[in-house]
Amino acid sequence: MIKKNIEKYLKLFTNLNKDNINNFDDLVIEDIVFKDPFNNVKGIKNFKKIFYHMFENVNKPKFTILDYAQNKSHVFLKWKMSFYAFKSLQIIEGMSDITFNKEGKIESHLDYWDSLNGLYVKLPFIGILYKISLRMFKVKIN
């Protein structure tokens, strides 16, 4: 049962669209915790709001699971998210630490990805400042 629920959860992410977000209801606990560089929320309603917001604000978001490992209560994912924004295709790679209970329901989903290089650097004004500041810290290799 646990393996089947986790497989359903991962499959839902790879096929996520605004019409199937409610499918999380059967796979996560009511008080799920979700955290990423922009959000730290508790509860299934807030969890789903994040994905509705994503579909409202970026074009054609798509998650691809590159690899994963599982132990007794965790799934560790390596993933790639692609979407269209700033007039071009954007790619963000990250990792997730997903915990589940004895019934296989997801208790927490913690995402780790580099928001500065993955997103902010692409913003017109902030990106320029960031690239300039990198020159102070980047080691010059001959």
N, C-alpha and C positions, 0 to 999 in steps of 0.2 A: 504493500500500500504506500509506504513512504517513497520508494523509488518511483512509483507511478505518478504520485502527486508532484514530485520534483520535476520529472520529465514534462508533465503538463504545464508547470510553471515556466520552465525554460522554453517550451514550444510556444506558449502564449507570448513571451517576449519577442521571439523571432518572427512572430506573425501579428504583432500588436497593431491595432488600428483603433480609431475612435469608436467603432461599433462593437468591439469585443472587450473593452476595458472592464466591463462588469463581470467578466469571467474570472477575475481575481477573487470574487466573493467566495468561491468554493475552495480556493487554494491558500488563502492567508487568514490569520486570526483577526478578530475584530480590532485588537489594539496593536496591529503591526506598527513597527517603527521603520521609517525610511529616512535615510540621510544621504545627501550628496553635497557638492560644494556650495549649492544655493539653498537647499532645503533641509529641515530637520523637523519631521512631522510624526505624529502618532495618530493611529486610527485609519481604518480602511477608507473612510470618506476622503480624508486628506491625502492619503496615498494615491487614490484614483484621480484626485484633482490635479496632481502633478502631471499625469499623463494626458488628461484633457487639455491642460494648459500647453503642454508640448505640442499637441496636434493643432492647437489654435495659433501657435507662434512660429513654427518652422514648417517647411514644406517637405513632404515625403520622408519623415523620419523612419529609419530602419535599423534594428538591432541585429547584429550577427554575433553569435557566440563562437569565439575562436577556440576556446578550450575550457575545461572545467575539471575540478577535482572535488571529491566528496569524502567526508569522514562521518563520524557518528551523529553530529548535529549541525554540520556546516557544509555548504557548497561554496566553493571559491570559483568565480568565473573570470575569464579574460574575455572581453567583448569589444566590439567596434560599433559605434553608432555613426550612421551617415545621414545627412539631411542637406537640404538646400537653404542657404541663407547668404546674405551679402553678395548676391548675384552669382554664386557658384556652389559647387558641391563641397561640403565640409565633412571632415572625418575626425571623430574623437575616439580614442582608445582608452579603456579603463579596466578596472577590476571591481568585482563585487564580492562582499562577504555576506552570505545569506544563511541565516540560522533557521532551523525548523524544529518543531516539537515531535513528540513520539508518534503522533498521528500523521506526520508528514506535512503539516500546515506551516506555512512560512510565518515566523515570528518577527524577523527583522531583515532588512535589505539595506546594506551600507555600500554606497558606491564611492569609489576613489578614482578620480581622474584629474588631470591638470587643466583647471579652468583657465588659467592664465594663457598657456600656450595653445590650448584647444579652442578657446573662444575669444577671450579679451584681445589677444594680439590681432585679431581680424577686424576689430572695431576701428574706424578711421582715426580718431584722435588718440585714443588710449593706445592703440597698436603702435603708432609712431613713437610715442613717449617710451613705451616698453622696449622697442627695438633700439632706441638711442641709449636707454639705461643698460641694456645688455652689454654694450661696448665696454662699460666700466668693469664688468665681472668676467667677461669671456677671455679665456687664455688664448693667446695667439700661438698657433702651431706653425712651424716652418714647413 
